Amino acid sequence: MMQTALNKEGHLDRPVFFIINPQAKSQESKKIWGKIEKELIDMKHPYQAFFTEYAGHAEELTRQILTKTKMECVICAVGGDGTLHEVVNGAVSFPQAIIANIPAGSGNDYARGLQKTKNASQALETILENVDYRLIDYGVYQNGTSKRTFINSLGIGLDAEIVHEVNGSKWKSIFNSLKIGKLVYLYSFIQKILTFNPFDLRAEIDNQDHEFHQVWFMVVANQPYFGGGIKISPYQNLTTMRLIY
């Protein structure tokens, strides 16, 4: 834990940068950001906002912000877990970064499981008024020569196919527009479970080799939830990553 002095308004005396994905949740995120920005203006709290324009832009923006300041600051993703994933990868090499999230996506597992905020207003209140933050684990995975970081979970198998299918599907925007975005994952699950072929898997866990057969999926979980609210690891300790298979 680290503590920082409050300013005279009773809020954190730290710069706050918001990185907004205007496409998240079929552009519902723009409405959420509009409400958050109004609250910031009403409170006269200083902030800077940046809008993403393409995939990977949140990571680039995060890196650009943190390269220009050595001061401890909050980088807040306004979007879903995908936007947050980019922000985390942009911030991972900068110790002055404090990561936060305004839940404005379809899944919002980070806000649910790690940040423990139910909605955008509660998240903003936590970001501005809570002087404590926690140091938690993050995971690193490598695909070829590329190393990436994850903060929620890493999946291989059926769950990864479902996410890949959902992210490229027209159904995601349709479900989101009907405000039932979480159900798109269930819809895809029903489709994929009929065609998915289980596989063999070899993994090294705690320096020991393990072989698994007829595997449907494997998840490395950094928090209790994945897939838009499925409690895959209910007894998760936030300082210890768990492997579910």
C-alpha positions as CSV (number, residue, x, y, z in Angstrom):
1,M,0.0,0.0,0.0
2,M,1.1,3.6,-0.6
3,Q,-0.6,6.7,0.6
4,T,-0.7,10.2,-1.0
5,A,-1.9,13.4,0.6
6,L,-5.4,14.7,-0.3
7,N,-5.9,18.1,-1.8
8,K,-8.2,20.7,-0.2
9,E,-11.2,19.3,-2.0
10,G,-10.6,15.9,-0.4
11,H,-9.6,14.2,-3.6
12,L,-6.3,12.6,-4.7
13,D,-3.6,15.1,-5.5
14,R,-2.4,13.1,-8.6
15,P,-2.8,13.7,-12.3
16,V,-5.7,11.6,-13.8
17,F,-5.6,10.6,-17.4
18,F,-8.6,8.9,-19.0
19,I,-8.2,6.8,-22.2
20,I,-11.7,6.3,-23.7
21,N,-12.6,3.7,-26.3
22,P,-15.6,5.3,-28.0
23,Q,-16.5,2.0,-29.7
24,A,-16.8,-0.1,-26.5
25,K,-20.2,-1.7,-25.9
26,S,-21.5,-0.5,-29.3
27,Q,-20.6,3.1,-28.5
28,E,-22.4,3.0,-25.1
29,S,-19.1,4.0,-23.6
30,K,-19.4,7.5,-25.1
31,K,-22.6,8.0,-23.0
32,I,-20.9,6.7,-19.9
33,W,-17.9,9.0,-20.5
34,G,-20.3,11.9,-20.9
35,K,-21.7,11.3,-17.5
36,I,-18.3,10.9,-15.9
37,E,-17.0,14.0,-17.5
38,K,-19.9,16.0,-16.2
39,E,-19.2,14.8,-12.7
40,L,-15.5,15.8,-13.1
41,I,-16.5,19.2,-14.3
42,D,-19.0,19.6,-11.5
43,M,-16.3,18.7,-8.9
44,K,-13.8,21.0,-10.7
45,H,-11.4,18.1,-10.7
46,P,-8.5,18.4,-13.2
47,Y,-8.2,15.6,-15.8
48,Q,-7.0,14.9,-19.3
49,A,-9.0,12.7,-21.8
50,F,-7.8,10.9,-24.9
51,F,-9.9,8.9,-27.3
52,T,-8.7,5.8,-29.1
53,E,-9.0,5.6,-32.9
54,Y,-7.9,2.1,-33.7
55,A,-6.9,-1.2,-32.1
56,G,-3.7,-0.8,-30.1
57,H,-4.1,2.9,-29.7
58,A,-4.8,2.8,-26.0
59,E,-1.4,1.1,-25.5
60,E,0.3,3.8,-27.5
61,L,-1.5,6.6,-25.7
62,T,-0.6,5.2,-22.3
63,R,3.1,4.9,-23.2
64,Q,3.2,8.4,-24.6
65,I,1.6,9.8,-21.4
66,L,4.0,8.0,-19.1
67,T,7.0,8.8,-21.1
68,K,6.4,12.5,-20.5
69,T,6.0,12.4,-16.8
70,K,7.8,10.8,-13.8
71,M,5.1,11.8,-11.4
72,E,2.8,9.2,-9.9
73,C,-0.4,9.3,-11.9
74,V,-3.6,7.4,-12.6
75,I,-4.2,6.0,-16.1
76,C,-7.9,5.1,-16.3
77,A,-9.3,3.0,-19.2
78,V,-12.9,3.9,-20.1
79,G,-14.1,0.8,-21.9
80,G,-14.1,-2.9,-21.5
81,D,-11.4,-5.4,-20.5
82,G,-9.9,-5.2,-24.0
83,T,-9.2,-1.5,-23.6
84,L,-7.8,-2.1,-20.1
85,H,-5.6,-4.9,-21.5
86,E,-4.0,-2.3,-23.9
87,V,-3.5,0.2,-21.1
88,V,-1.8,-2.4,-18.9
89,N,0.6,-3.3,-21.7
90,G,1.4,0.3,-22.3
91,A,2.0,1.0,-18.6
92,V,3.8,-2.2,-17.5
93,S,7.3,-0.6,-17.8
94,F,6.4,2.6,-15.9
95,P,6.5,2.3,-12.1
96,Q,4.7,5.7,-11.7
97,A,1.5,4.3,-13.3
98,I,-1.6,3.5,-11.2
99,I,-4.1,1.5,-13.3
100,A,-7.9,2.0,-13.0
101,N,-11.0,1.3,-15.0
102,I,-14.3,3.0,-15.7
103,P,-16.4,-0.1,-16.7
104,A,-17.9,0.7,-20.1
105,G,-17.6,-2.6,-22.0
106,S,-19.5,-5.8,-22.4
107,G,-17.6,-8.0,-19.8
108,N,-16.1,-5.6,-17.3
109,D,-14.4,-8.5,-15.3
110,Y,-11.6,-6.2,-14.0
111,A,-14.0,-3.8,-12.4
112,R,-16.0,-6.7,-11.0
113,G,-13.2,-8.9,-9.6
114,L,-10.1,-6.7,-9.0
115,Q,-11.3,-3.1,-8.7
116,K,-14.6,-4.2,-7.1
117,T,-16.7,-1.4,-8.5
118,K,-20.3,-1.9,-9.7
119,N,-20.7,1.0,-12.0
120,A,-19.0,4.0,-13.6
121,S,-19.9,6.5,-10.8
122,Q,-18.6,4.2,-8.1
123,A,-15.4,3.6,-10.0
124,L,-14.9,7.3,-10.4
125,E,-15.4,7.9,-6.7
126,T,-12.9,5.1,-5.9
127,I,-10.4,6.6,-8.2
128,L,-10.6,10.2,-6.9
129,E,-11.2,9.6,-3.2
130,N,-9.4,6.4,-2.3
131,V,-5.8,7.2,-1.2
132,D,-4.7,3.5,-1.1
133,Y,-3.9,1.2,-4.0
134,R,-2.9,-2.4,-4.0
135,L,0.1,-4.1,-5.7
136,I,-1.1,-7.2,-7.4
137,D,0.3,-9.9,-9.7
138,Y,0.2,-9.6,-13.5
139,G,0.9,-12.4,-16.0
140,V,3.3,-12.5,-18.9
141,Y,2.9,-14.7,-21.9
142,Q,4.9,-15.1,-25.1
143,N,3.7,-15.8,-28.6
144,G,6.6,-16.3,-30.9
145,T,9.0,-13.4,-30.2
146,S,6.2,-11.1,-28.8
147,K,5.8,-10.8,-25.0
148,R,2.5,-9.5,-23.6
149,T,1.1,-8.8,-20.2
150,F,-2.4,-9.8,-18.8
151,I,-4.1,-8.7,-15.7
152,N,-7.4,-10.6,-15.8
153,S,-6.9,-14.1,-17.2
154,L,-5.2,-16.0,-20.0
155,G,-7.2,-18.7,-21.8
156,I,-6.3,-21.5,-24.2
157,G,-8.9,-23.7,-25.9
158,L,-12.7,-23.4,-25.9
159,D,-12.8,-20.1,-24.0
160,A,-10.3,-18.5,-26.3
161,E,-12.2,-19.6,-29.4
162,I,-15.4,-18.1,-27.9
163,V,-13.8,-14.8,-27.3
164,H,-12.2,-14.8,-30.8
165,E,-15.6,-15.6,-32.3
166,V,-17.5,-13.0,-30.3
167,N,-15.0,-10.2,-31.0
168,G,-15.3,-10.8,-34.8
169,S,-19.1,-11.3,-34.8
170,K,-21.9,-9.0,-35.7
171,W,-23.9,-10.5,-32.9
172,K,-21.8,-8.6,-30.3
173,S,-23.0,-5.2,-31.3
174,I,-26.6,-6.5,-31.7
175,F,-26.6,-8.0,-28.1
176,N,-25.0,-4.8,-26.8
177,S,-27.6,-2.6,-28.4
178,L,-30.3,-4.7,-26.6
179,K,-28.4,-4.3,-23.3
180,I,-27.8,-8.0,-23.0
181,G,-24.2,-8.0,-24.1
182,K,-23.1,-10.7,-21.6
183,L,-25.4,-13.2,-23.2
184,V,-23.4,-13.1,-26.5
185,Y,-20.7,-15.2,-24.8
186,L,-23.4,-17.8,-23.8
187,Y,-24.7,-17.8,-27.4
188,S,-21.2,-18.4,-28.8
189,F,-20.6,-21.1,-26.2
190,I,-23.7,-23.1,-27.3
191,Q,-22.4,-22.9,-30.8
192,K,-18.8,-23.8,-30.1
193,I,-19.5,-26.7,-27.7
194,L,-21.0,-28.7,-30.5
195,T,-18.0,-28.4,-32.8
196,F,-15.0,-28.0,-30.5
197,N,-12.4,-30.7,-30.5
198,P,-10.6,-31.3,-27.2
199,F,-6.8,-31.4,-27.3
200,D,-3.7,-32.6,-25.5
201,L,-1.8,-30.1,-23.4
202,R,1.6,-30.1,-21.8
203,A,2.3,-27.4,-19.1
204,E,5.0,-26.6,-16.6
205,I,3.5,-25.7,-13.3
206,D,5.7,-24.8,-10.3
207,N,8.7,-26.2,-12.2
208,Q,7.0,-29.5,-12.8
209,D,5.9,-30.9,-16.2
210,H,2.3,-32.0,-16.5
211,E,0.4,-33.6,-19.3
212,F,-3.3,-33.3,-19.8
213,H,-5.5,-35.2,-22.3
214,Q,-8.8,-34.3,-23.8
215,V,-8.6,-30.7,-22.6
216,W,-11.4,-28.4,-23.3
217,F,-9.7,-25.3,-22.0
218,M,-7.0,-24.0,-19.7
219,V,-7.2,-20.7,-17.8
220,V,-4.5,-18.9,-15.9
221,A,-6.6,-16.7,-13.6
222,N,-5.4,-13.6,-11.8
223,Q,-8.9,-12.9,-10.3
224,P,-12.2,-14.7,-9.7
225,Y,-14.0,-13.7,-12.9
226,F,-13.7,-14.3,-16.6
227,G,-15.9,-14.3,-19.6
228,G,-18.2,-11.4,-18.5
229,G,-18.9,-12.5,-14.9
230,I,-18.3,-16.3,-14.8
231,K,-16.7,-17.0,-11.4
232,I,-14.1,-19.4,-12.7
233,S,-11.9,-19.1,-9.5
234,P,-14.1,-18.2,-6.6
235,Y,-11.3,-18.5,-3.9
236,Q,-8.8,-16.5,-5.8
237,N,-6.1,-14.7,-3.8
238,L,-5.2,-11.5,-5.6
239,T,-1.5,-11.8,-4.8
240,T,-1.3,-15.4,-6.1
241,M,-2.2,-16.4,-9.7
242,R,-4.1,-19.7,-10.1
243,L,-4.2,-22.2,-13.0
244,I,-7.6,-23.7,-13.8
245,Y,-7.7,-26.6,-16.2
